[in-house]
Structures are given as structure tokens and as C-alpha cells.
Amino acid sequence: MIKIEHLKKEYPNVMPLKDVNAVIHDGDVISVIGPSGTGKSTLLRCINQLEKPTSGTVWVDGLEITSPKCDMNKVRQKMGMVFQSFNLFGHKTVIENIMMAPMDLLGKSKQEAHDTGMKLLRTVGLAEKALSYPDELSGGQKQRIAIARTLAMDPDVILLDEPTSALDPTMVGEVQAVIRDLAKTGKTLMIVTHEMAFARAICNRVFYMDEGGIYEEGTPEEIFDHPQKENTRRFVRRLKVLELDIESRDYDFLGMDSQITQYCEKNQIAPKAANRIHLIFEETMQLLIPHLNDLRVKAAVEYAEATETAEWTFRYGGPRFDLTQETDGLALTVLKGMAGGMNYAFDESASLPNRLTLKIRQAEKSTL
């Protein structure tokens, strides 16, 4: 079991880990996901002490490995790591790369290390490459060799830091297949990955990292199907978000219109859908302004890259006011024509209690 308590890692200009707490049970297969720069790789490197935490503790099977008295060489014999960049020795053959650590660190004989190495090469489907050198291999083959080298130490825990990120897309599948088989062995795995389908298929737990720690964790179903927190939801659904704050009737319409244009261009939103995004904002604000004494509106448009769909959410103050029911005229007619769905809710405990969500109708279904 691995226990992480109040782990912090700070560099001169950035703090990727502010306060990480987690318990990793024997046999867990954990996918670590999140935006770039949120400390995923740093967490793995702190766990095996390739990076020294600024503060906090890490325990492995009851041993505090963050203690200065800890013999990390012994710990690493049971905790292997697979890197993005393979880290194979170019001047040694494939089988020699695999044999080195068992002979040097575990004291295995040359024959025993060779036999184990060949068995592992057969496991990863590369026995015929035993006498090849790393520069004779493809990226996918190198990564499979790196995994075999890690397995040669028979570790209880394996940390994989984006094992497919440096590979050509055509080679990703072969490495993922090896990791899938590895996940069935009962070893404890932590895998940093940007491959969401792979992360979901392979693990029993997911850590979503953001804001300096494990922002949300749960089963694959909980994280990918029913995320509870906003950042998680946006990430797993690949949502691109633009947020606008309107605090007066004299708000900068042209400036916000320009922000919407830039948002649509940046996310390569089709022109017809982009036009609807603009118009829904304009018509909704036209309906809200006359009816709100204290104009405070937070508007957010979300574009889902995976489905190429978008929706606006308007949160606004004041008493209950459902503009879909309490207004009429051309602006509402236009709004209904562009919206594939309109949903209103009121939460009196919220600072902006009115919430209106409008899904943007797909162009081919639009009546406009």
C-alpha cells in the first residue's frame, strides 16, 4: 500500500503540487489524467523519489520513503518506472538492457537473468529482437522493451509516465496491449496518460489532477460518466469554455462580441454554428436587459470538441424570471429557432439564482 500525505513540490517559479493526499491499495490500477502542467508526472517522480518533495510524506508498505534514512535503492527494487523516452542503453543489445538490473541489483546469475529476459521478451512479443540494438527498433518496440526491463526486477508497483506520448499514433496500440495484459497481473499500476479511452478501459480508479492536487477521484464510471466537479467535467468531455461577466447595461458589447469571434476561430467552430453562438448571446441579452433591475449576468458558452456541439449558460440575479415563459416577441422567436433545447432553473441559495441553459441547434436541423 502507498500512502501520500500533504505532498508538496515547489520550484522557483511554479508549484505543481500544493497538497496531495491519497491511498493506493495493492493491486490498484490508477489512471492519472488532467491538463498539461498539473503535476501528474511530478507526482510519479515524487513517489519514487526521483524528485524530492518540498514537504509531505510518502509511505510504501509502512516505510516512510521520504525519510532521509530510507534506502531508496532497496525501495526501487520493488517500484519500477517506465518513462516517456524509453531510456534504453544504446550500446547494449535488447537482452543486455533487460539483464543488467537483475544482475547488478538482485545478484542474479547471467543465465538466470537471460532466461527471465527471454521470457519477458516473449511476453511483450519481441523475442526475435533480443540481439538487436535500440536504434534498430521502432518507438513502440523500444517502449515494450522498456516495460520488459522494468518487469525483470519483478516490482510490486509500476509507475508509467505517459508511456505512449512519444510514439507515432500507429504504434500506440501495441504498447497499450502490453499494459492491458500487465494490469491483469495483480501488480499495482499508476499510469499518467492523455488517452482517455485507454485510461477508462484499463483502470479501477482515476485521479483527475488540477489546482495543485488530486482535484477529483473515483471509478472510471464516476469520473468519465458522472463527474461531480466543473473542471473534471470540462476536461473529460473536452469542453472549450468562454466566460463573460456583464455587470451593467452599458457593458462592452463590441468587446464581448470580439471575444466570441476569437473563441470560435480558436476552436475551429463551423461558421454556421459560430453564427448561432453569436446570435443566442445577442438575443438573450436583449431579452434580459429590460427585465432586470440589477443587471448582473455570468454567461458561459461551452463547445464540446468530441461531439461538435455547443451550449450557452446564463446565470443572473434578481427574483425568479424565466424569460422563455415571461417574454414574447421577435427576440424570443429567434432564440427558440436557434436553440435545440432550453432549460430554466431557479436556486434561491445561489448568488445568481436564475440559470438558463440553451443548447445550440445543429445547422442542418435549424429552421433558420
SULZILIN-V186262 format. One record per residue. N is the residue number from 1. RES is the residue in one small letter. PSI is psi in whole degrees, 0 to 359 (* if undefined). Layout:
[[N & RES & PSI] [N & RES & PSI]]
This chain:
[[1 & m & 140] [2 & i & 131] [3 & k & 127] [4 & i & 126] [5 & e & 120] [6 & h & 45] [7 & l & 131] [8 & k & 136] [9 & k & 122] [10 & e & 133] [11 & y & 171] [12 & p & 323] [13 & n & 3] [14 & v & 152] [15 & m & 88] [16 & p & 328] [17 & l & 117] [18 & k & 318] [19 & d & 90] [20 & v & 127] [21 & n & 130] [22 & a & 154] [23 & v & 125] [24 & i & 117] [25 & h & 156] [26 & d & 132] [27 & g & 355] [28 & d & 141] [29 & v & 109] [30 & i & 125] [31 & s & 128] [32 & v & 114] [33 & i & 168] [34 & g & 169] [35 & p & 161] [36 & s & 143] [37 & g & 12] [38 & t & 12] [39 & g & 15] [40 & k & 307] [41 & s & 323] [42 & t & 321] [43 & l & 312] [44 & l & 318] [45 & r & 333] [46 & c & 325] [47 & i & 320] [48 & n & 11] [49 & q & 21] [50 & l & 335] [51 & e & 132] [52 & k & 121] [53 & p & 149] [54 & t & 320] [55 & s & 173] [56 & g & 173] [57 & t & 151] [58 & v & 128] [59 & w & 135] [60 & v & 114] [61 & d & 43] [62 & g & 356] [63 & l & 127] [64 & e & 103] [65 & i & 350] [66 & t & 356] [67 & s & 138] [68 & p & 338] [69 & k & 353] [70 & c & 136] [71 & d & 94] [72 & m & 335] [73 & n & 322] [74 & k & 318] [75 & v & 318] [76 & r & 345] [77 & q & 337] [78 & k & 7] [79 & m & 101] [80 & g & 160] [81 & m & 136] [82 & v & 124] [83 & f & 167] [84 & q & 323] [85 & s & 19] [86 & f & 308] [87 & n & 40] [88 & l & 152] [89 & f & 115] [90 & g & 336] [91 & h & 2] [92 & k & 151] [93 & t & 170] [94 & v & 311] [95 & i & 326] [96 & e & 322] [97 & n & 320] [98 & i & 327] [99 & m & 335] [100 & m & 303] [101 & a & 314] [102 & p & 324] [103 & m & 315] [104 & d & 321] [105 & l & 329] [106 & l & 353] [107 & g & 22] [108 & k & 150] [109 & s & 162] [110 & k & 319] [111 & q & 317] [112 & e & 317] [113 & a & 323] [114 & h & 315] [115 & d & 317] [116 & t & 318] [117 & g & 317] [118 & m & 323] [119 & k & 317] [120 & l & 324] [121 & l & 322] [122 & r & 324] [123 & t & 320] [124 & v & 7] [125 & g & 27] [126 & l & 30] [127 & a & 327] [128 & e & 351] [129 & k & 11] [130 & a & 322] [131 & l & 7] [132 & s & 162] [133 & y & 154] [134 & p & 323] [135 & d & 357] [136 & e & 2] [137 & l & 156] [138 & s & 168] [139 & g & 318] [140 & g & 321] [141 & q & 319] [142 & k & 318] [143 & q & 324] [144 & r & 323] [145 & i & 319] [146 & a & 321] [147 & i & 317] [148 & a & 319] [149 & r & 319] [150 & t & 318] [151 & l & 336] [152 & a & 336] [153 & m & 357] [154 & d & 55] [155 & p & 154] [156 & d & 331] [157 & v & 135] [158 & i & 126] [159 & l & 125] [160 & l & 115] [161 & d & 97] [162 & e & 62] [163 & p & 346] [164 & t & 2] [165 & s & 334] [166 & a & 7] [167 & l & 151] [168 & d & 141] [169 & p & 330] [170 & t & 345] [171 & m & 352] [172 & v & 318] [173 & g & 321] [174 & e & 324] [175 & v & 319] [176 & q & 324] [177 & a & 319] [178 & v & 318] [179 & i & 323] [180 & r & 316] [181 & d & 321] [182 & l & 324] [183 & a & 343] [184 & k & 359] [185 & t & 350] [186 & g & 358] [187 & k & 156] [188 & t & 126] [189 & l & 138] [190 & m & 123] [191 & i & 114] [192 & v & 124] [193 & t & 152] [194 & h & 2] [195 & e & 98] [196 & m & 319] [197 & a & 319] [198 & f & 314] [199 & a & 316] [200 & r & 319] [201 & a & 331] [202 & i & 336] [203 & c & 165] [204 & n & 347] [205 & r & 152] [206 & v & 131] [207 & f & 119] [208 & y & 120] [209 & m & 135] [210 & d & 158] [211 & e & 36] [212 & g & 13] [213 & g & 194] [214 & i & 99] [215 & y & 322] [216 & e & 142] [217 & e & 156] [218 & g & 190] [219 & t & 164] [220 & p & 321] [221 & e & 319] [222 & e & 317] [223 & i & 316] [224 & f & 332] [225 & d & 326] [226 & h & 56] [227 & p & 141] [228 & q & 338] [229 & k & 151] [230 & e & 314] [231 & n & 322] [232 & t & 313] [233 & r & 314] [234 & r & 321] [235 & f & 309] [236 & v & 335] [237 & r & 7] [238 & r & 50] [239 & l & 133] [240 & k & 125] [241 & v & 137] [242 & l & 127] [243 & e & 137] [244 & l & 136] [245 & d & 124] [246 & i & 121] [247 & e & 5] [248 & s & 158] [249 & r & 340] [250 & d & 32] [251 & y & 157] [252 & d & 84] [253 & f & 315] [254 & l & 322] [255 & g & 318] [256 & m & 323] [257 & d & 321] [258 & s & 321] [259 & q & 319] [260 & i & 318] [261 & t & 313] [262 & q & 321] [263 & y & 314] [264 & c & 319] [265 & e & 318] [266 & k & 323] [267 & n & 10] [268 & q & 45] [269 & i & 134] [270 & a & 145] [271 & p & 318] [272 & k & 319] [273 & a & 322] [274 & a & 321] [275 & n & 320] [276 & r & 324] [277 & i & 315] [278 & h & 309] [279 & l & 322] [280 & i & 319] [281 & f & 312] [282 & e & 313] [283 & e & 324] [284 & t & 316] [285 & m & 325] [286 & q & 326] [287 & l & 327] [288 & l & 317] [289 & i & 314] [290 & p & 342] [291 & h & 355] [292 & l & 118] [293 & n & 316] [294 & d & 97] [295 & l & 101] [296 & r & 112] [297 & v & 133] [298 & k & 116] [299 & a & 136] [300 & a & 131] [301 & v & 135] [302 & e & 129] [303 & y & 122] [304 & a & 109] [305 & e & 322] [306 & a & 324] [307 & t & 355] [308 & e & 42] [309 & t & 160] [310 & a & 157] [311 & e & 149] [312 & w & 142] [313 & t & 126] [314 & f & 121] [315 & r & 132] [316 & y & 157] [317 & g & 186] [318 & g & 181] [319 & p & 173] [320 & r & 126] [321 & f & 103] [322 & d & 100] [323 & l & 339] [324 & t & 340] [325 & q & 335] [326 & e & 10] [327 & t & 166] [328 & d & 188] [329 & g & 184] [330 & l & 319] [331 & a & 317] [332 & l & 321] [333 & t & 315] [334 & v & 316] [335 & l & 313] [336 & k & 328] [337 & g & 331] [338 & m & 340] [339 & a & 129] [340 & g & 352] [341 & g & 142] [342 & m & 128] [343 & n & 129] [344 & y & 142] [345 & a & 154] [346 & f & 127] [347 & d & 100] [348 & e & 344] [349 & s & 347] [350 & a & 153] [351 & s & 328] [352 & l & 91] [353 & p & 336] [354 & n & 134] [355 & r & 122] [356 & l & 124] [357 & t & 131] [358 & l & 114] [359 & k & 139] [360 & i & 123] [361 & r & 137] [362 & q & 145] [363 & a & 319] [364 & e & 344] [365 & k & 354] [366 & s & 147] [367 & t & 354] [368 & l & *]]
